[in-house]
Amino acid sequence: MSVSTSPTAAGLWRRSRATVAVALLVVATAVFGALLAGGDQGRYLDPDDTSLRGSRALAELLRDRGVRVDRVDSVATAESLAREGDRLLLVGAPWNGDYSEAERLADISGDLVVVGDQPYLDVLAPAVEHDGQARLRSREPGCRLPAARAAGSAYLGGLTFKASGDSCYAGSLAVAGTVTVLGSGEFMTNQRLAEDGNAALALNLLGSRKAVTWLVPAPPRPGDDQLAGPGGRSIGELMPDNVPWAVLMAAIAVVVVALWQGRRLGPVVAERLPVVVRAAETVEGRGRLYRARRARVQAAEALRGGALDRLTPRLGLGGQPGADEVVAALAARTGLEPGHLGAALYGPPPADDAGLVALAGYLDEIERQVREH
């Protein structure tokens, strides 16, 4: 008699019920947290906002240095303040104006700092070209801009740009004349300002004038927010009072079901490996594969890459140093000929196996001399 081994609905449910219970718990918790938190998450890069996303701390630091900070939400106010002279205009959070207002902002005399993905960036900064995107993290300046070099590492990334002037922090800070464009303004928020050189960079960029005109998005006009209820109240405010309690009860029920039906896992079982391969044998096997395929180019790249990874920290070169910088540091450290060092580390691949062996020996000699000196 044959027996079917196809999975049944009951079997699939038994195997997946714990996962489903946990997923329901996560969803219920997220919904409940959103309802309790409400809609106020802070105003991004607002000089009057004390939340993590605001920039009240930076505004106070500027005022302590004698820089006047004027928060404005209209182009007309920014134009009137520009008549005082010696001002810097900062366009921070994504601005909600139209094309003609962007042209008026671009015509305001003085320095201009534009943050993030603005809707009319090509009008505000016509000499700056969008180049790509980089992950937000702590970065070194990597440029000659005095404001960036004095600040050092900063939390930058986001959009990247190309400009006629200096380009710093992997392209996330670009300068073209009197216009400075930033890929992200996270380093100027209350949450990030105290990290790395974020405060120093922000003060160097914004503190060069006697006053800063800080443009923020204008508040929505009545009728603009389609999700607002009577009196401008949000959906959360319009919900009945018992909805959060119902969500809480559902979350508790999900937790109880997860604890009741969840799979019990025992202790981890230690299992001996069927075979242990020495590292030397792995290296020899890989070398034989390179030789069988006559992959001298790949073998040379592997040798040079490994040598550079070991030499760069010993030479005190951080980040991704250039070839000239590495060769100069090695020549000063070992006394070897710079031309031979450059050919060994960055030259063309060897033409035959003998050349590959000679390259490996010379790289070993370089590492030995660096260790001894």
N, C-alpha and C positions, 0 to 999 in steps of 0.2 A: 504494500500500500504506500503510495507516494504522499509526502507531507509538504505543503507549501511553505517556503522560507521567505516569501515576500513580506515586507513590513506592513503591518496593519495599522489602522487609525488609533486603536487603543495602545499599541506598543509605542507608536510615535509620541502619543500624548504622555505616556509614562516617562519616556526619556527626556522630553522637552518641558515638562511642567515646571520644573525648578527655574529654568531659564525664562519662561513666560512670566512666572511670578515675580522674579527679580526685575524684569523689564517693566511690568505694570507698577511695581514699587517706585522705580526711577521716574517714570512718567508722572505718577501721582505726586511725588515729592516735588518735582519741578513745577507742576501746575500750582501746587499749594504755596511754594516759595514765591512764585511770581505774583500770586494774589495778595500775599502778605506784604511783599516788598513794595507794591504799588508801581506807578509809572515814573517816579522821580529818581533817575539814576545819575543825576548831576549834569551840569552843562559843560560840555567839552571845551577846554581852553578858554574858559570864561574867567577874567581877572577878579570877578567878585564871588566866584564859586569856591567854597571850601571843601567840596567833596574830592574823592580821589581823582576824578576826571577834570576837575577845575584847575585853575592856575592862580589862585589867590596868593599862594606862597611866593611865586615868581613876581607878581605885581608888588608885593610888600618889599621884596629884596630890591627891586628897581627904585622904589620910593626911598628906601634907606640910603641908596647911593645918590640921591638928589635928582632922580629922573621922574618927571611928572608922567603919570599914567592916566589917560582919559579913555574910558570905555564908551564906545559909540555903537549904534546899531543902524545908522543911516549914512548914505554917501554924502548927503548935504552937510551933515555935521562934520564929517571928515574933511570935506573941502573947506569949510569955514575955519577949522582949527589949523589947516595947512598954511593959512595966511600969516600965522604967527612966526613961521620959519623955524629952522633947526629942529625938525620933527621927523620921526620914523613912523611909517604906517605898517601895522601888522594885520594881515588877514589870516585869522587862525582857523576856527572851526569852519566846516563847509558852509559857504556863504549862499544865501538864498535870493540874491539879486538877479537882475536881468542883464542882457548883453550891453545895453546902453549905459547902465550903471557901472559895469566892469570897465568900459572905455573911460568913464569919468575917473574911476579909481586909478587907472593906469596913467592918466594925465596929471595926477597930483604930484607936485614937485617934492623931492626928497627921497630918502631911502625907503625901499619897500621890501618887506619880508612876507612871503607867501608860504603857508603851511598846508601840506597834504594835497589831496585830490580836489581841487577847486573846479567848479563847472566851466569857468572861462579862463583857464590857466594860460591858454595861447594868447589871450588878450592882455592879461596882467603881466606875463613874462614872455614876450614874443621871441626873445633870444635864447630861451631855454627849451630843450627838446626832451620829451618823455622817452626814456631809454629802456625801462623794464621795471622789475620789482625785486626787492631783497628782503630777507627775513629780518624782523626786528630783533636786535640783540646789541650787546655792548661791542662797539667797534673803535678801532684806532683811526685817527684822522686820515693819514696817508696822503697829505697834501701840504702845500706851503702857506695856506691861509693863516694869518697870525691869530685870528680869533679861535680857530680850531686847534692849532698847535699848542696854544697856551692852555686850552681846556683839557686836552688829552682825550682819553677814551670817553665815549658817550653812547647812550642808548638810542641808536638810530637804525634806519632801514625803511621799509615801506616802498614808496615809489623811488625810482632812480632816474637821474637826468644827465644830459650832456649840455654843456654851456661853454661859451667862449672864454670864461674866466676859470677860476679854481673849481675843482670838483673834489669833495671830501667824503669820507665815511662811505666808501664803495659807491659813490655817486648819489647818495641820499641827501647831500647838501651841495648845491650848485650856485655859483655866483656869476652874474652877467651884468657888469656895470654897477648900477646902484640897486639892482634887484637880487635878492637872495631867496632861493626856493628850497624848501625842506620836504623830504619824502614823508615825514611823519612828525607830529608835534608831541608824541608821547613823552619825550624827555623833558618837556616843559610843564607837565602835569604835576599836581601835588603828590601823586603816588611815586613818580620817578625822579623828582627834582634833586633829592638828596643822594642819588646813586652816582658813582663814577664822577665824571666831570660834567654832568648834565647842567648843574646850576651855573658853573663857570662858562660853559658854552652859551647858555641862554642869555646870561648877563653880557657877555662879549658881543653877541649879535644884536641885542635890543638896547644896550646901554650906551651906545655910541653917540646918541643925541640927547638934547636936554629934555625932550618929551617924546612919549609914545602914544600914537593914536591907535587904540586896540579895537579893531572892528569885530563885532560879534553878530551872529544872525539875528535879524529882527524878529520879535515875538510874532507868532501867527495871528493873523487878523480873524475876527469873528467870522465863522463860516468856512475858513480854510481847512480846519481839521474835521474830516468827515466822520471820524470815530468819536468825536466829542458829543456829549448829550446836552440836555438843557442846562443853561448856565455855565457851559464850558466844562462840565464834569466828565471824567474819564469813564470807560466801561467798567473798571473796577469799582468806582464809586456808585455806579448805577446797579450793580449786582445786589441781589437780596443778601441780608446779613447771614442767612443760614448756609450760603454756598461754601464759604471757607470751612465751616464745621463739617459739612458733608464730605468735602475733599479729605479732611483730616481723618474722618471715620473710614473712608475708603482706603487711605494709606495704611491705617492700623490693621484693617482686614487683610490687606495684601501681605503685610509683615507676618501676621499670624499664619496665613496659608503657606507662605514661603518656609517658615520654621517647621510647619507640620508636614508638608509634602516634599521639602527639599531633600536632596540626596545626602546621605551621611557618608563622608569620606573617612577612611581609616588612615593610619599612619603611612608615611611614605615608605615604599619598599625599596631597599637598596639592592641593586643587581650588579654583579660583577661583569665587567666588559669581556666580550669573547676574546679580544686580542688587544694588545697594547703595542702601538707603533712608535718607535723612537723618532724624535724630531729630525735627527741626522738622516734617517732613512727617507723621511718625507722630502727633505731638501735634495737628496741624491736622486730620488725618483723624478722630482720636478726637473732637475737638471738634465736627466736622460731624455725626458720628453722634449725639452728645448733642443737638445742635440739631434734627436731623431727627426725633428721637423725643420732643422736648420733655422730655428727662430732666433738668430743672433740679435735682431733688432729688439725683440721683446726681452731677451735675456739681458742685453745692455741696459735697457730702460729699468728693469728690475734692480740691477746692481747699482745704477746711479741713484735711483729713487731711495733705496735703502740706505746708501751712504749719506745722502743729503738729510734724510730723516734723523740719522744719528749724529751728523756733524753740526747741524744748525743749532740745537740746544747747547752744545759744548762751546760754540762760538758766541753765544749770547745774542743770537739773531732771532727776534720774535716774529710772529706773523708769517708772511710769505715774502721773504727777501728776494731781491732780484739777483740775476746771475753775476753782474758786476760786483754787487755788494758781497756775495758769498766768496767769490774768487779773491777779492781784495783782503777780506778777513782771513782767509786761509793762507794767502801769501805772507801776510804780516805775522801769522802765528807760526808757520812752519819754515818760512824762508825759501820755499819752492818757487819755481818759475811760474808766474801768473799765466803765461801762455799754455804751459803744460797742464796746469790745473783746470783752466777753462776747457781745453780740448777733452780732458778726461771726464769732466762732469757734464759738459753741455755740447760736446762735439758730435760729429757724425758717428753712426754705429760702426763697429769693427767690420772689416771686409772678410775675415776668415776666423776660424776657431782659435788660431794662435793669437790673433789680435784681441779676441775676447778674453782669453786667459791672461794676456798682458794687462788688459784694462782692469780685470779683477785684482791682479797683484798690485797695480799702482794705486787703486782705491784703498786697498788694505794698508798700503804704506802711508797714504795720506791720513787715515784714521789713527794709525799708530803714532805718527808724529804729533797729531793734535792731542792725543792722550798724554804723551810724554812732555809736551810743552804747555 
